[in-house]
Structure formats: C-alpha cells, structure tokens
Amino acid sequence: MIVGKQIRVLVVDDSALARRAISDALSRDPALEVCGLAADPYEAREKILALHPDVITLDLEMPRMDGLTFLKILMEHHPLPVVVISSLTQTGSAKAMEALALGAVDVLAKPDGKLGLGELSHRLAFYVKAAARAKRGAPQTAPATPEAKPRFSSPPPGGFSSRQVLLIGASTGGVEALRTILPRLPAGLPPIVIVQHIPPNFSRLMAERLNELCPYDVCEAQHGQQLRPGLCLVAPGDYHLALQRAGLGYKVRLTQTPPIHHCRPAVDVLFRSGAECAGHHATGVLLTGMGVDGARGMLALHMAGASTLAEHEDSCIVYGMPQAAIKLNAVDRVVTLSNMPAAIMQCLHEGSKQ
C-alpha cells in the first residue's frame, strides 16, 4: 500500500498514441507520477528493475511477448499491482478476464477518444490508486480449508418468500471475490443481483463465466427483466441497475443517468432501490473495493430492516467500500470471504421466517 508519496506508474503499451494518452491523463493527478513508458514486455522488464514502479498499466496485445504471458511471469517472479487496459472487443474482454485470474488488480477499457481528458484522467487515476492500495499483486484465492469451500444442498421448494432478494456490490478485487462466493451458493435461492464496477462488454463475459461455475443461471441484466428464484443478474457496464416492484416480486430498471462516485453502475443505486422495494426482505452484501460506493445504500438497507454483510479487512484486496459502510454503522456482520457463503445462507434462512 502506498501512503504519503506519489504513486510511480509504468505505462506498458505497444501503441505510442495509447502510451501518450494514458501518460497525459495520469500526469494530471498530482498524486501520480508516470516514471516510465515501455513499448513491450522486454522493455518493461528492464524499466521495472531500473525504476521500481508502484503500479503498472498493461496492454495485453503486444509484439514479442503478449501481455498475459508477461503478467504470469511478473506475478511469479516480481509481483506488482497491475491494471490491465484492454480493448472492448470480445477477444480483449476474454483476455482481460484471464488477466484478473492471473493476478491483475483491475481492468478498464482502452481510451477510444470518446472521453474528455478530465474524465479519462479521473477514471485512470481511480484505478491506479486502487491498485496501489491493493494488498498484493498475486491472484486472490480462497484458503484451502473445509470452511473456505462450503457446499450447500439446494433448499426445498417454497423455502423462501417471493419478496426475498440478495444484493451484492463490489469493485476492485470483486471479480475474483465473486468467483469465490457464488459457485458455493446452491440452486433454488431467491434472486441475486450484482453490481460490479466493470466496463461494458467485460460485464457480459464475467456473467457468462460465472454461469459456467454456478449451479444456477447467471446472465447480464436486461431492462425490464423479471427477477426469479435461481437467477443471478449482473449489471451491464455503463448502466445503473435499480429494482422496481412487479407484482409479488421485482424487475430490473437500467438507466444511464450520471455516474455516482464516478461509477456507472453504482452500488448505491442498487442498494437504495432494494431498500425502497424490498426493505427487510433484502440481504445486502458489500465486498472489496476502493471508495465509498455502496456505503450510503447499505445504510438505507440497514434502516429498512434488511440484513447487511460486509467483507472483512483480512480478505479484502482494497478495504475501502466495506470500511465506509462499517463507519456508518450500516453493517450487521463483518465476514471474511471464505465465510461469506455461510453468512449469506444464514441471512436468507432468517429472512424467510420473517
């Protein structure tokens, strides 16, 4: 974690135009120093040894050695916080998801000229600062203990009310945290809705990969979609997701209203709508992430009688969002990632009795 000094950033990209855009954007933030530029992994290796950067921004499509191979070598021999900057293509998104599994802290879309320099600067700076605060550059893995991998049998039909819903918010480190939690939850649960800070297209691929791992359906949410038991919806990148009442249950409302805490989707939007629509029937979970998004929304859930859980500092990649909610006294229980599935199940069973 970097505290009290400029964060030194090495920009690695084979495109001179991209290197310039990223460097110019980052240089607008006084807390950041672009200490070097590299056109490929071989040049990056030399500059890492010479310049000792705190964070690396990494393109994945490069000559001589691709970014994924470089990332794997880096994490094995000289782990550093890495922010992947990838294209929005299907191939780029797939490689970015693999990079997160290999140990990259976060992923964002490559600058395409649509953002102004100010917005681009803030977005890049947010990701780099989050990476600098991350505990480690190595992949996030659940401890290999029996309690780290709880497996629950599917609940009997009718075990939960039609009003119950599980709401989850996450940011930096959240993709791998979700890969740890969700496959350990059984089929037949109330609907699950997730807001993960992630760019467009990456969110769809994340949902597809989670769908392969989970015993229930996981997909990217669509506007007007009806929630149902055994369905997990992921907010699309660049769209806020809110719940609306629909009969005895809920449906999805997607909007592109202004970002909140510079985030779209924002966890606060989901949690506030859950407080209004579901009240004490909701269970809210706030996972690893930088910033304060979700804290106020979790307070609204808590005040509405919902069960609220936050990830413990010990397992957070970045202990920002959970800590902000805890400081507001919005959290019922603080739980490590390995124990989160059991805590969620307990909250859902307790909620079914209300």
C-alpha positions in Angstrom: 0.0 0.0 0.0 1.4 3.4 -1.0 0.8 6.2 1.5 2.1 9.7 1.8 4.1 9.8 -1.5 3.5 10.0 -5.3 2.5 6.7 -6.8 5.0 5.8 -9.5 3.4 4.3 -12.6 5.0 2.4 -15.5 2.8 2.5 -18.7 3.3 -0.6 -20.9 1.6 -0.4 -24.4 2.9 -1.0 -27.9 1.0 1.9 -29.3 2.8 5.2 -29.0 -0.6 7.0 -29.2 -2.0 5.0 -26.3 1.1 5.5 -24.2 0.8 9.2 -24.7 -2.9 9.3 -23.9 -2.5 7.3 -20.7 0.6 9.2 -19.6 -1.0 12.6 -20.2 -4.2 11.5 -18.3 -2.3 10.2 -15.3 0.0 13.2 -15.2 -2.9 15.4 -14.5 -3.3 13.9 -11.0 -0.6 15.3 -8.6 -0.7 12.0 -6.6 0.6 10.1 -9.6 4.0 10.1 -11.3 4.5 8.4 -14.7 8.0 7.2 -14.1 8.4 5.4 -17.4 6.9 4.2 -20.7 7.6 0.8 -22.3 6.6 -0.5 -25.7 6.8 -4.2 -25.0 7.3 -6.6 -22.0 11.1 -6.9 -22.6 11.5 -3.1 -22.3 9.1 -3.2 -19.4 11.2 -5.7 -17.6 14.3 -3.5 -17.8 12.4 -0.4 -16.6 10.8 -2.3 -13.7 14.2 -3.2 -12.5 15.6 0.3 -13.0 12.7 2.5 -12.0 10.9 0.4 -9.3 7.3 1.5 -10.2 4.5 1.1 -7.7 1.9 0.2 -10.3 1.9 -1.0 -13.9 -0.7 -0.3 -16.5 -0.6 -3.1 -19.0 -1.9 -3.6 -22.6 -2.5 -7.2 -23.5 -2.0 -7.1 -27.3 1.8 -6.6 -27.8 4.5 -7.9 -30.0 7.4 -10.2 -29.0 5.5 -11.3 -25.9 1.8 -11.0 -25.2 0.5 -9.3 -22.1 -0.9 -12.4 -20.4 2.5 -14.3 -20.7 4.3 -11.2 -19.3 1.7 -10.9 -16.4 2.1 -14.6 -15.5 5.9 -14.2 -15.4 5.7 -11.0 -13.4 3.4 -12.4 -10.8 5.7 -15.4 -10.3 9.0 -13.6 -10.0 8.3 -9.9 -9.3 4.7 -9.3 -8.2 3.4 -5.8 -8.6 -0.1 -4.3 -8.8 -1.2 -4.3 -12.4 -4.1 -2.5 -14.0 -5.0 -4.1 -17.4 -6.1 -1.6 -20.1 -7.8 -3.7 -22.8 -9.9 -3.2 -25.9 -13.7 -3.7 -25.7 -13.7 -6.5 -28.3 -14.8 -10.0 -27.3 -11.2 -11.2 -27.6 -9.9 -8.2 -25.5 -12.6 -8.8 -22.8 -11.8 -12.6 -22.6 -8.1 -11.8 -22.2 -8.9 -9.2 -19.5 -10.9 -11.8 -17.5 -8.0 -14.2 -17.7 -5.6 -11.4 -16.6 -7.7 -10.9 -13.4 -7.5 -14.6 -12.7 -3.7 -14.4 -13.1 -3.5 -11.6 -10.6 -4.2 -8.2 -12.2 -5.9 -5.9 -9.7 -8.4 -4.4 -12.1 -9.3 -3.9 -15.7 -10.6 -0.9 -17.7 -11.3 -0.1 -21.3 -8.7 1.3 -23.5 -9.1 5.0 -24.3 -11.1 5.4 -27.5 -11.3 9.2 -27.8 -14.9 9.4 -26.6 -13.9 10.6 -23.1 -12.6 14.1 -22.4 -9.2 14.3 -20.9 -10.6 15.3 -17.5 -12.9 12.3 -17.2 -10.3 9.9 -18.6 -7.8 11.3 -16.1 -10.1 10.7 -13.2 -11.0 7.2 -14.3 -7.4 6.1 -14.9 -6.3 7.7 -11.6 -9.1 5.9 -9.7 -8.0 2.5 -10.9 -4.3 3.2 -10.4 -4.8 4.5 -6.9 -6.9 1.4 -6.1 -4.2 -0.8 -7.4 -1.6 1.0 -5.3 -3.7 0.3 -2.2 -4.2 -3.4 -3.0 -2.6 -5.8 -0.6 -0.8 -7.8 -3.1 -0.2 -8.4 -6.8 -0.8 -12.1 -6.6 -4.0 -13.8 -7.6 -6.8 -13.8 -4.9 -7.5 -17.3 -3.9 -9.7 -18.8 -1.2 -7.8 -20.7 1.6 -7.8 -24.4 1.0 -9.7 -25.2 4.2 -13.0 -27.0 4.6 -14.7 -23.9 5.8 -13.4 -22.0 2.7 -15.4 -24.2 0.4 -18.8 -24.6 1.9 -21.2 -26.6 -0.3 -24.9 -26.3 0.5 -27.6 -28.5 -0.7 -30.4 -26.9 -2.7 -33.2 -25.6 -0.4 -36.6 -27.3 -0.6 -39.2 -25.7 -3.0 -41.0 -22.8 -1.3 -38.3 -22.4 1.4 -38.0 -18.6 0.6 -40.6 -15.9 0.1 -41.2 -14.3 -3.3 -40.2 -11.0 -1.8 -36.6 -12.0 -0.8 -33.7 -10.8 -2.8 -29.9 -10.9 -2.4 -28.0 -7.8 -3.5 -24.2 -7.7 -3.9 -21.9 -4.8 -4.6 -18.1 -4.9 -5.4 -15.3 -3.0 -7.1 -11.5 -3.6 -7.0 -10.9 -7.3 -6.5 -14.6 -8.0 -6.8 -14.5 -10.2 -9.9 -12.3 -12.8 -8.2 -14.3 -12.4 -4.9 -17.5 -13.2 -6.8 -15.8 -16.3 -8.3 -15.1 -17.4 -4.8 -18.5 -16.9 -3.3 -21.2 -17.5 -6.0 -20.2 -21.1 -7.0 -20.6 -22.1 -3.4 -24.2 -21.0 -3.1 -26.8 -23.6 -4.1 -29.5 -23.5 -6.7 -33.0 -22.5 -5.6 -32.1 -19.3 -3.7 -34.0 -16.0 -4.0 -32.9 -13.9 -7.0 -29.4 -12.4 -6.8 -28.5 -9.0 -8.3 -24.9 -7.9 -8.6 -23.3 -4.5 -9.3 -19.6 -4.9 -10.0 -17.6 -1.8 -11.2 -16.6 -3.1 -14.7 -16.6 -1.7 -18.2 -19.1 -2.6 -20.9 -18.7 -6.0 -22.5 -16.5 -7.1 -19.7 -19.6 -7.4 -17.5 -21.3 -9.8 -20.1 -18.2 -12.0 -20.2 -18.0 -12.1 -16.5 -21.6 -13.2 -16.2 -21.0 -15.9 -18.8 -18.0 -17.2 -16.9 -19.9 -17.2 -13.6 -22.7 -19.0 -15.3 -20.3 -21.9 -16.1 -19.3 -22.1 -12.5 -22.6 -21.7 -10.6 -25.5 -24.2 -10.1 -28.0 -21.6 -11.1 -28.4 -19.2 -14.1 -26.1 -16.1 -14.3 -26.5 -13.6 -17.0 -26.1 -9.9 -17.8 -29.3 -8.0 -16.8 -31.7 -6.5 -19.4 -34.0 -3.6 -18.9 -37.4 -4.8 -17.7 -36.2 -8.3 -16.9 -38.2 -10.1 -14.2 -36.3 -11.5 -11.3 -37.0 -15.1 -10.3 -35.6 -17.7 -7.8 -32.5 -19.4 -9.2 -31.5 -16.4 -11.3 -28.4 -14.2 -10.8 -28.3 -10.9 -12.8 -25.1 -8.8 -13.3 -25.5 -5.1 -14.0 -24.2 -4.2 -17.5 -21.1 -1.9 -17.6 -22.0 1.7 -18.0 -25.6 1.2 -16.8 -27.1 1.8 -13.4 -29.3 -1.0 -12.2 -32.3 -0.5 -9.9 -35.1 -2.7 -8.7 -38.8 -2.0 -9.3 -41.7 -3.8 -7.8 -43.5 -6.1 -10.2 -46.4 -8.0 -8.7 -45.1 -10.0 -5.7 -41.5 -9.7 -7.0 -39.2 -7.3 -8.8 -38.0 -6.3 -12.2 -34.9 -4.5 -13.5 -34.6 -0.9 -14.5 -31.5 0.1 -16.4 -30.5 3.8 -16.8 -27.6 5.9 -18.0 -28.2 8.7 -15.5 -25.0 10.5 -14.4 -22.3 8.4 -12.6 -22.4 8.3 -8.8 -19.0 8.4 -7.1 -17.7 8.5 -10.7 -19.1 4.9 -11.1 -21.8 3.6 -13.5 -23.1 1.1 -12.5 -23.1 2.3 -8.9 -23.8 0.0 -5.9 -25.6 2.8 -4.2 -28.3 2.8 -6.9 -29.0 -0.9 -6.5 -28.9 -0.8 -2.7 -31.2 2.3 -2.4 -33.7 0.7 -4.7 -33.5 -2.5 -2.7 -34.3 -0.6 0.5 -37.3 1.1 -1.1 -38.7 -2.0 -2.9 -37.7 -5.0 -0.7 -37.0 -3.5 2.7 -36.5 -6.2 5.3 -36.9 -8.9 2.7 -33.4 -7.9 1.2 -30.0 -9.1 2.1 -27.2 -6.8 1.1 -23.5 -7.8 0.7 -20.6 -5.3 0.2 -17.3 -6.7 -1.0 -13.8 -5.4 -1.6 -13.4 -2.1 -3.4 -11.9 1.3 -3.3 -14.0 4.4 -2.5 -17.3 4.8 -0.7 -19.8 3.5 -3.3 -22.5 1.3 -1.6 -22.0 2.6 1.9 -24.9 5.0 1.9 -27.0 2.5 0.1 -26.2 -0.1 2.7 -27.2 2.3 5.4 -30.6 2.7 3.6 -30.9 -1.1 3.5 -30.0 -1.4 7.2 -32.5 1.3 8.2 -35.2 -0.5 6.2 -34.6 -3.7 8.2 -32.5 -5.6 5.7 -29.7 -8.0 6.7 -26.3 -6.4 5.8 -22.9 -8.1 5.4 -19.5 -6.5 4.7 -16.3 -8.2 3.7 -13.7 -8.3 6.5 -10.5 -6.3 6.0 -8.4 -9.5 6.2 -9.7 -10.8 2.9 -10.3 -7.5 1.0 -8.0 -6.6 -1.8 -8.9 -3.0 -1.1 -10.7 -2.3 2.2 -12.5 0.9 1.1 -16.2 0.3 0.4 -16.8 -2.2 3.3 -14.9 0.1 5.7 -17.0 3.1 4.6 -20.2 1.2 5.3 -18.9 -0.1 8.7 -18.1 3.5 9.7 -21.7 4.5 9.0 -22.9 1.6 11.4 -24.7 0.1 8.4 -23.4 -3.4 8.7 -24.8 -6.2 10.8 -21.9 -8.6 10.4 -18.3 -8.3 9.1 -17.3 -11.6 7.4 -14.2 -12.9 5.6 -14.6 -14.0 2.1 -14.2 -17.7 2.9 -17.1 -17.5 5.4 -19.3 -15.2 3.3 -21.4 -18.1 1.7 -22.4 -19.5 5.1 -23.2 -16.0 6.3 -25.4 -15.3 3.3 -27.2 -18.6 3.7 -27.9 -17.8 7.3 -29.3 -14.4 6.5 -31.5 -15.8 3.7 -32.9 -18.5 6.0 -33.5 -16.0 8.8 -35.3 -13.7 6.3 -37.6 -16.5 5.1 -39.0 -16.7 8.6 -40.0 -13.0 8.9 
